[in-house]
Amino acid sequence: MWFALSKAASAGAVGALLEWYDFYVFATASALVFGHIFFPSNVPVVGTMASFGTFAAGFVSRPLGGVLFGHIGDTLGRRASLVLTLLIIGIGTCLIGLLPGYDRIGLWAPALLVALRVVQGIGLGGEYAGSSLIVIEHAPSGERGFWGSLPQAASPGGLLLATGMFGLVSLLPQQSFMAWGWRIPFLLSALMLFVGLFIRLQVAETPEFNQKRKESLDEPPGKQLVRAHARNLVLATGARLVETVSGNLIKSFGLAYVTLDLDLPREIPLTALMAAATVGLLMTPVYGALGDRLGQRRVYLLGTVMIAVLAVPFFALLNTRSMVATWMAFIITYNLGPTLLLSVQPSLFARMFDTGIRFTGMSVAYQVSAIAGGFTPLISLWMLQHAGGRSWPMAVLLVVVATISFSCVSSASLAAAGRRARSPHDFTKSRSRNL
């Protein structure tokens, strides 16, 4: 069992690492590069806003991927869906690294960038649930928080890798960086694709899905999800809002805010993000294990409260224009907010849906809420311009979404970890034991 669980954890983590690496590479490039390469403008903030729009376009297509690969994952298997999503994400990232700029092919450059981002979004739509479930459904019921957090460690891991690569290539002369250096982080995803594909082809299907596959399907997973689990679908979508909005505001908009509005060298926020990611990589399994001890719901609620509490201090520290304060802002807010939430999110959401519709339910909830996260940098930049450069509107935004997510998590119905309750009496006992 240990060997199969370790293989499943590796398969989930390596694919998730590619997903998050792609995500952060694109987000970092959107803040630092794409405005100049694909959306040239005499006003830098206009180009950055256009590039953030492209960043958001990938999120719009993600619910489609969530439905498509959720159906595949709930009917053909978690493994089949994971192999397909990995191929789409990896190939799309490499092609972006090869894409000519506006100065060479004109309007085709931003059009192709948007098209590749949309295709990537479809692939990303099925990756989150699959990489989590391939591990969670192999794990013992009392340890699913810890094991389910391991693929989530790919988020700070991907952030560390992406910002580290951009930190290295940013050491190049500015002309070389803008001409070809920024492409290197995208092209390196080919290596990760090869390794990830090899590992995922070796992993076995989850025992829980194999057991469910023996039962006949009365209706498609999507239809069953809407008919019998609509309430939890809406609540899971709302619960995830705080994580996706805060994560994108801190890591993508925060990077642009520090470099464009506060006029600090890009090395300062990049190294701050690397430090935050390093801490997050270490803390993710700790938070996951804490979810097993205290209950995933309680830990998730704590994360939403911390986002609201840290909203104003985050921007107050950045506005000092101090390198030390910038590091503190990113490290503390990132790790007491999005990292804490991400760590327990899969095991919490898995308990909101039955096995036969779990992949679809988690994918749709995650990816629909991701649209709000995708537009967060663009909306935040717009708010900043209309607030005269003041940061308080973004802090208010964080408090509002934290309140929404807190309410949704508090209202969600959870089944016992690893199984459905057989009776109301069992369900009551399971809740008292697991929450």
ZITA-V22452 format. One record per backbone hydrogen bond with DSSP energy under -0.5 kcal/mol. NH is the residue of the N-H (numbers start at 1). CO is the residue of the C=O. Records with the same first field share a line. If there is no record, write none. Layout:
NH = CO, CO
//
This chain:
5 = 1
6 = 2
7 = 3
8 = 4
9 = 5
10 = 6
11 = 7
12 = 8
13 = 9
14 = 10
15 = 11
16 = 12
17 = 13
18 = 14
19 = 15
20 = 16
21 = 17
22 = 18
23 = 19
24 = 20
25 = 21
26 = 22
27 = 23
28 = 24
29 = 25
30 = 26
31 = 27
32 = 28
33 = 29
34 = 29
36 = 33
37 = 33
38 = 34
39 = 34
44 = 42
46 = 43
47 = 43
48 = 44
49 = 45
50 = 46
51 = 47
52 = 48
53 = 49
54 = 50
55 = 51
56 = 52
57 = 53
58 = 54
59 = 56
60 = 56
61 = 57
62 = 59
63 = 59
65 = 61
66 = 62
67 = 63
68 = 64
69 = 65
70 = 66
71 = 67
72 = 68
73 = 69
74 = 70
75 = 71
76 = 72
77 = 72
81 = 77
82 = 78
83 = 79
84 = 80
85 = 81
86 = 82
87 = 83
88 = 84
89 = 85
90 = 86
91 = 87
92 = 88
93 = 89
94 = 90
95 = 91
96 = 92
97 = 93
98 = 94, 95
99 = 95, 96
102 = 37
104 = 101
105 = 101
106 = 102
108 = 105
109 = 106
110 = 106
111 = 107
112 = 108
113 = 109
114 = 110
115 = 111
116 = 112
117 = 113
118 = 114
119 = 115
120 = 116
121 = 117
122 = 118
123 = 119
124 = 120
125 = 121
126 = 123
127 = 123, 124
128 = 124
130 = 126
131 = 127
132 = 128
133 = 129
134 = 130
135 = 132
136 = 132
137 = 133
138 = 135
139 = 135, 136
143 = 140
144 = 141
147 = 143
148 = 144
149 = 145, 146
150 = 146, 147
151 = 147
152 = 148
153 = 149, 150
154 = 151
155 = 152
156 = 152
157 = 153
158 = 154
159 = 155
160 = 156
161 = 157
162 = 158
163 = 159
164 = 160
165 = 161
166 = 162
167 = 163
168 = 164
169 = 165
170 = 166
171 = 168
172 = 169
177 = 173
178 = 174
179 = 175
180 = 176
181 = 176
182 = 177
183 = 180
184 = 180, 181
186 = 182
187 = 183
188 = 184
189 = 186
190 = 187
191 = 188
192 = 188
193 = 189
194 = 190
195 = 191
196 = 192
197 = 193
198 = 194
199 = 195
200 = 196
201 = 197
202 = 199
203 = 199
208 = 137
210 = 206
211 = 207
212 = 208
213 = 209
214 = 210, 211
215 = 212
218 = 216
224 = 220
225 = 221
226 = 222
227 = 223
228 = 224
229 = 224, 225
233 = 229
234 = 230
235 = 231
236 = 232
237 = 233
238 = 234
239 = 235
240 = 236
241 = 237, 238
242 = 238
244 = 240
245 = 241
246 = 242
247 = 243
248 = 244
249 = 245
250 = 246
251 = 247
252 = 248
253 = 248
254 = 249
256 = 252
257 = 253
258 = 254
259 = 255
260 = 256
261 = 256, 257
262 = 257
264 = 258
268 = 265
269 = 265
270 = 266
271 = 267
272 = 268
273 = 269
274 = 270
275 = 271
276 = 272
277 = 273
278 = 274
279 = 275
280 = 276
281 = 277
282 = 278
283 = 279
284 = 280
285 = 281
286 = 282
287 = 283
288 = 284
289 = 285
290 = 286
291 = 287
292 = 288
293 = 289
294 = 290
295 = 291
299 = 295
300 = 296
301 = 297
302 = 298
303 = 299
304 = 300
305 = 301
306 = 302
307 = 303
308 = 304
309 = 305
310 = 306
311 = 307, 308
313 = 309
314 = 310
315 = 311
316 = 312
317 = 313
318 = 314
319 = 315
320 = 317
321 = 318
322 = 317
326 = 322
327 = 323
328 = 324
329 = 325
330 = 326
331 = 327
332 = 328
333 = 329
334 = 330
335 = 331
336 = 332
337 = 333
339 = 334
341 = 337
342 = 338
343 = 339
344 = 340, 341
345 = 341
346 = 342
348 = 344
349 = 345
350 = 346
351 = 347
352 = 349
353 = 350
357 = 354
358 = 354, 355
359 = 355
361 = 357
362 = 358
363 = 359
364 = 360
365 = 361
366 = 362
367 = 363
368 = 364
369 = 365
370 = 366
371 = 367, 368
372 = 368, 369
373 = 369
374 = 370
375 = 371
376 = 372, 373
377 = 373
379 = 375
380 = 376
381 = 377
382 = 378
383 = 379
384 = 380
385 = 381
386 = 382
387 = 383, 384
388 = 385
389 = 384
390 = 387
394 = 391
395 = 391
396 = 392
397 = 393
398 = 394
399 = 395
400 = 396
401 = 397
402 = 398
403 = 399
404 = 400
405 = 401
406 = 402
407 = 403
408 = 404
409 = 405
410 = 406
411 = 407
412 = 408, 409
415 = 351
419 = 416
427 = 423
428 = 424
429 = 425
430 = 426
431 = 427
432 = 428
433 = 429
434 = 430
435 = 431
//
